[in-house]
Amino acid sequence: MLIPMVSLLAAAFPAMSAPARDYHLIGFNPDGQLVYSMMISCDAEDAVFGFLVVADEKGNPVRKAALGNNQVKQHQCRAGEALEAQAESRAVGEQLSLKATWAKEVKLDQPHRFEGPNGASLELTATDDPDKGCQLFATWTQGGRSTTGLLARDRSQEDNGGCASSTAEVVFRADGGRAAVAWNIDLAEVPGYLAYVSARDLASVELLDAGAGKKAVADFAATAAGAGFRVGDTKTARAKRTESAVYARKGFEAEARELARLVGAKEVGVLDWNTCCAISVALAR
């Protein structure tokens, strides 16, 4: 997904509406759901709540349970208290935890490659940019093909050097077709980030209204989402078309061909202009 991961949290991970400090991954359960822990902090030192979360393939939490003995030391934490009131018991949390070991936490002071099953691998690189802040790039490799995209961006610690000391955890699905990433900045006041990663997750899609109309664009956005694509932006094309067209950056041709089939485009062109996404779909009238 070529958009900041933080933008996905509200939509893909609704449980993150409270001020989360960090995430830690356990793994995917037999149903293909992600199991992870979430720490809620309303204050840099106090009012910390821990929860175990089970999320579906879209990131929606389907189970939440208390993790350990949540208690407030000095200050109120209404967000944490509200989640605790909705959560299941600690005993349920222990059952949901799969009784598995936690994912290994890796410091991203240099690029790190995580190896998964069936030839899948994920390389994460954290870089500091004076204008854009701390950025996390992901390269997904499988079946002899690699795709790279911007996974997340954090501007809250531009002057604190937090990017080089940030950490990541990665867990792969049993078939190797997808991974989950938890990215934590080493500063107490900075929230963590969480996302799914695969070639398709990195293939964010730009939809251009080239005469199709708002309803048709919205309908195709739903179709693309149903096929597992993330729509990163929707805008009006500079010119109207009589036939729909699809354009892709290098490495995303396979995903673009599937979108071309869905929209009825005859071929896939080269995406060589500056845009947010890996694939651009121009929808004709």
N, C-alpha and C positions, 0 to 999 in steps of 0.2 A: 504494500500500500504506500503510494508515494505522497502521503500526507502525514502530518505529525500524529504520532500515536495518541497524544493527549486529546486530539479532536475525536478520537474513536471511543474514548472511555465512556462518555455519557451515553452514547448510542449502543456500543457493543458490550460494555460492562456496566450496566446500570447500578450494580452494587457499589460502584465507586463514587456515588454522589456525596458521601461523607469524606472528610479530609484524610485520605489514606497516606501513610508515611512510607510504607514499603510492602512488597509482595514477596512470597516465597512459594516455589512450585513443588508439588508432590509428584504429579504425573497424570496420565489419562486413565480413567477407570475402564472396565471391560465394555461399557456402553459408549466409549469414545468421548466421554465428558471430561473436561479439565478439572482437576482438584488442586486447590492452592490455598494459602493462608493470606489473610489481609489484616494489616495492622492499622487501626484507626487512631489518629492522634489529633487532639484539639489544641495541644500545647506542646512546646518543644521538649519538655521534660516530664510532664504529668499527663494524666487522663488518657492512658493508652488502653485500647480495647483490641482483642485479637479474635478473629473469626476464621472458620474454615468454610470455603465456598466451593460449590460444584457448579460449573457453567456448561451450557450446551455449546454446539458448534458455532453459534453466532455470538457467544460471549454472555448470553443472558443467564443470570444465576438461577438455578433451579432448586438448590438447597443452600441454606446458611445455618451454621451451628457455632455456638460459642467455643472458643479455643482457650483452655486454661481458665484461671480465675480472673475474670475481668473486674477491675476495681479502680476507682478514681482516688487519687492520692490527695490532691489539694483543690483542683478546679473541676467544675462541671464540664461534661462533654456530651451535650445533648444529641449530637449526631451519633456518637458511639452508643449512648443509652437507648436511642431509638432503634438502632439496628439490633442491639442485644434483646430488646423486647420482642422483636420479630423472629429472632434466631431460635433454632432448636438447641437442645441441651448439649453440654460438654460430652456426655456419654455418646450421643449421636455423632458428634464431631469425631470422636475416636473411631467410630465405625466407618465413617465416610473417608477417613484419612488413608484408607487402604493398608494401614499398618506398614507403610513403605518408608524408605529413607527419603530425606529431602534432596532436591536437586543441588548439585554442587554450585557454589557461588564463585564466580570468576571475576577478577579485577580487569577492567578494560583499559589499562594503561598502554596496551598494544592490541592489535587485531587478534581475535581468538576464534578458532574453528571448532565447532561442536559436531561430532560425528553421530549420525543416527542409523537406524536399520535400513536395509535394502538400498544401500548406496546413497542415502540422503545425508547432506551436511549443511550446516549453517554457519557462516562466518559473520561475526559482529565487529564493527569498527566504530569507536567513539572518537569524534574529532571536535576541537574547539574552533569556532569561526568568529572573528571579531564582530561581524555584522549579524550573524544568524544564531549565535549562541552555541550550545553543546548539541551536536547532532549524532544520531545513531544510525549507521548504515548497515543493511543486511544483504548478504549474498547467499541465495538458496541454490544448491547444486543437487541435481538428481538426474539419472539417466543420461549423463553426458551433456546436460544443458545447465547453464547458470543464469540466474536473473538477479539483478541488484536494484535496490531501491532505498530511499530515505525512509527509515522506520519511525523515527521520533526526533523531536527537537525540543530543547528546554532552554528558555532564556532567563530563568530565575537565578542562575548562578554564574553569569558571564564573567564576573570579576573575582570569583572565588576558587577557580581552578577545580571545580567539582567534576568536570567531565573526565579527566584522567583518573580520578579515583572512584568513578562510578563502577557499579558491579552489575553482572547479568547472570541469570539462571535460564537454562533451556531444557525443556523436556520434549521428546518426540512421541508422536502417536505410534502404536505398535507396528503399523504397516509402513512407517516412515514417510507418509504422504503429507504430514503437517507437523509443525512444532509450535510450542508456546514459549514466549519470551517474557521474563520479568526484568525490568531495568530499574535499578535504584541508584539515585544520586546520593553521594555521601555527605548530605547535609540534612539535619533534622527537619528543617522547615520546608524542604522540597518534596513534593509527592512522588511516588513511584509511578511506573508505567507498565502496562500489561497489554499484550497483543498476541494474536495468532500469526504465524508466518508460513507461507508456502509460495510456490511460483504464482498461484492464482491470487493469494492475498496481496502480493506485491504488485499485481497487475491492476492498479486502480484505473478507473475509466472516466474519461471526460465525454459528456454528451453535448453535442451541438445541435441546436434546433435550426435545421436548414430548410424550414418550410413545413415540417411535420406538425407543428402546433404543440402547445403545452401539455395537452392530454396524452398525445401520442408519445411525447418524451417521457412523461411520468409513467406511462404504461411500460415503456421499454426499460426504464430504470428499475421497475419492479421485476421485469423478466430477467434482467442482468443480475440483480441481487439474488433472485431465486436460483440462478445458475452458479452462485458463489462468488460473483464479482462485487467489488466495492466501487460505487460511483463517487468519485472525488469531487466533481464539479459539473454544473449544468449551465450552459450559456447559449446565447444566440449566435449563430454562424454569421460570418461577414456577408455571405451570399447564399441565396436559396439554390437548392439542387432538385433535379428531377429523379436522381437515383441516390440511394444511401451509400455511404463510403466508410471504410474503416482504415485507420492508420495506426502503426505500432512502432515503438522504439525497438532497437535491436535486443533480442533475447525474449521478446514477448509475442513473437509471431504466432505461436501455437494457440495462445489464449485469444489473440486477435482473430484468428481464423474461426474459432468457435463463435465469437461475437458476430463475425460476418455472416455466419450461417444463420444466427438468430435474427439478424436484421435484414437478411436477404441481399447483402452486398456481394458483388461478383469476385472481388479480389481485395487484398490487403496492401495498402501503400505504406511508405516510410514516413514515420512521424519525425519531422526534422525541425519543428518550431518549438519555441519556449512555452511549455505548458506544465500544469501540475502533475500530469498523469502519464502512465505508460502507454495507454491506448486512447485514441480519440475516435468517437463514432459520430458521424454527421448523418442526421436523420432527415431524409427528404420527405416532401409532401406526399 
